[in-house]
C-alpha cells in the first residue's frame, strides 16, 4: 500500500494490545473513571483471553499508520 500522505510504500503490520479491546476515542472524550474507553470505536479483533490486534500499514517516512476499521 502506498502512503496517502507522501506516496511512499508502507509496511504492513499489526497493532497488538493487551487483554482489553483496542479502542479509538475522539479528542473531546475522556476515559470513564480514567480506565475505560466507553463509547469509543472498537479497533481490531478481540477474543477473551487473546491479545487484541488490528492489521495496519505504517509509513516509516511520515511516521503515520493507516487502519481499515471495516476489516478489523
Number of C-alpha atoms within 10 A of each C-alpha: 13 13 19 13 10 11 12 14 15 22 15 13 12 15 16 14 16 12 13 15 21 21 16 11 14 9 6 5 11 15 12 10 8 7 8 12 18 13 14 15 14 15 21 23 15 19 11 9 9 13 16 20 20 20 18 18 20 20 21 13 13 13 8 13 18 15 16 12 13 7 10 14
